[in-house]
Amino acid sequence: MMWVLDELKKIGEIQPEVINRLINEIRRSSPEVYKSLIIGAYVDGKINLSKAAELLGINRIELQREMNKRVYL
């Protein structure tokens, strides 16, 4: 299955708009998957907390509180 991700990466380098459409479709159809992608990117240091909050449509403090709850649950 990793080959699919490799191919999507190649497509993203050539046609980023295609990947953007896929991401928007994930956001629409699977909001929890989209949220996991964003939080994963933050945890891995690929985006900062403010960017993660922006992408999720919430403010930074809300995201910080939510992430703190997840750690303690």
N, C-alpha and C positions, 0 to 999 in steps of 0.2 A: 504494500500500500504506500510505502514511502516514495515509490516512483511517481505516484500521482502528485504528491507535494512538490517533487522536483520539477515535474512538467508545469505545474501551476506557477512555480517560481520563474521558469523560463518565459511563460506567457506574460507574466507580470512585468518582466523586463522589456518586452517588445510591445505589449498592449496593456498598459496599466489600467485603462478604462474597463477592460474585461474583468479584471480582478476586483476593481471597485464595484462593478455591478454584482459580482458574486458576494462580496462582503455586505452590500446593501440588502441582498436577498437573505443572507444569513441573519442580519439584524432584524429583518421583517418577520421571517418565518421561524427563527429559533433564537429568541432574545437571550436565553440563558447561555447558549453556545457563544453568541457574540460577546456577552459579558465575560465569559470565561477567557475568550481570546484577549480581550482588553486587559483584564486583570493579570493574565499570564504574561503579557507583554510588559506590564508595569513591574511585576515581581522579577522578571528577567532583566530589568534595567533597560529595556528597549524604548520605553516612553516614560515620562515623569508622571507624577500623581495628577498634576493639573491637566495634562493631555488626556489621561485616562478618564478623568471626570468629564472633561469636555466631550469626548467621544461617547460617553454613556449618557450625556445630557443631564448631569447632576453637578452640584458644586463640589469642590475639593474636600470640604469638611464632611459633607454627607458620605462621600466615598470612603474617607478615612474612618468614619464611624462604622460603616458597613463592614469594612475589612477587619476592623478590630473585633466586631461581633463574630465574624467567621473564625477568627483565630481562637476565640475563647469557647466556641461551640464544639 
